[in-house]
Amino acid sequence: MKKILFVLCLGLISISYGQCISGDCENGQGTYAFDNGDKYLGEHKYGLENGQGTYTWASGDKYVGEWKNGNKDGEGTYNYASGNKYVGEWKDDKIEGQGTYTFADGENYVGELKDGKRHGHGTYTFADGENYVGEWKNGNKDGEGAYNYASGNIYVGEWKDGKADGQGT
């Protein structure tokens, strides 16, 4: 039984290999290239991304900003290979705080985020010009808000789980 458990645990461990290709990748400024094609150029502390740096994934994604103990933490910009872009605050490798998320199709969100979701006060603008300004919870319109339709109509009122709820004007 112990042998089987050991083998199963090995399957859950993800180890990333690579090498420092320039500078000091232990406690200083350096460039680290991973075997999977990813690359990090920036400050290191105890062998981890720490301070200002740029991480480029083999997929084409790229993050430029602050790091703490190997995690995105502080202000940063994440450009997705899809064309989407996030500029704002990070905490423990998660989108957290104030930020702007712009989608490749032209839609965007400016406001508060928690655990990578719209949460708090923010404005979402659609590609057709319609927008919602108000409260969000777990990525959905939730609380007081105003939806401005392309037709010129406006709904101002309560929202619950992404839908107009109750009285509105």
Salt bridges, closest charged atoms under 4 A:
ASP93 OD1 - LYS72 NZ 2.97
ASP115 OD1 - LYS94 NZ 3.72
GLU135 OE2 - HIS121 ND1 3.15
